Amino acid sequence: MDIKSTLASQLYTQTQAVAKPVPQIPEKTATEAFTAAAGDFMETLRASEETVQAGLVGRADPQAVVEALAATELAVQTAIAVRDKVVEAYQEILRMPV
């Protein structure tokens, strides 16, 4: 099997580029994550409210109003699911023997 040195060096260079480690993004603390989620939730509600108000006075089309209401519904359902999980975890902690 005849391997040319230029081909080998090209393959080696390509392998080095692929195997280079990717810099890690620092992870958020739990407080930062909840703060960001709450901020996103409030921003979704605010934007949806503005869209619905614009739709009531005729400045927004009905499809935008429906999309805004659907986004609001999804955000509220997500918040409720998170709340339920937090309450469930708290109750589980209370049941632990000391």
ABEGO torsion letter per residue (X at the ends): XBBBAAAAAAAAAAAAAAABBBBBBBBBBAAAAAAAAAAAAAAAAAAAAAAAAAAAAGABBAAAAAAAAAAAAAAAAAAAAAAAAAAAAAAAAAABBX
